[in-house]
């Protein structure tokens, strides 16, 4: 099973066809070669093995991120 956490685009590198994303506080550069839509700072995307797979709605992304945070908090509390 593979989970994809929504990531926010924080930098666009048009010359490299890549973007830097923030995934719950972790930043990394990923390839945008597989997506046809233009990406902008503030967009939310799903990533698989270093490639942006699709852009997602901001509201849905934030709902998912909040759910992941809730899961992490509950796991930490149970330790």
C-alpha positions, 0 to 999 in steps of 0.5 A, a space after each residue: 500500500 502506498 500513501 501519498 501526502 499532499 505537498 505544497 509547491 513552494 518553488 517552481 524551477 521552469 528551466 529544470 521542469 521541476 518544483 520544490 514542495 513542502 510535505 508537512 515541513 519536509 522540503 524536496 525537489 521533485 520532477 514535473 515531467 509527467 504533469 501537463 498542467 502548469 504548476 504555481 507556488 501555492 498549488 497542492 500536488 500528489 507525488 509518487 517516487 519523485 514525480 508530481 502525479 497530479 494537482 489537487 484541490 487546496 481544500 481537499 489537500 488541507 483536509 488530508 494534511 489535517 487528518 495525517 496530523 491527527 493520526 500522528 498525534 494519536 500515535 504519539 500519545 499512545 506511546 
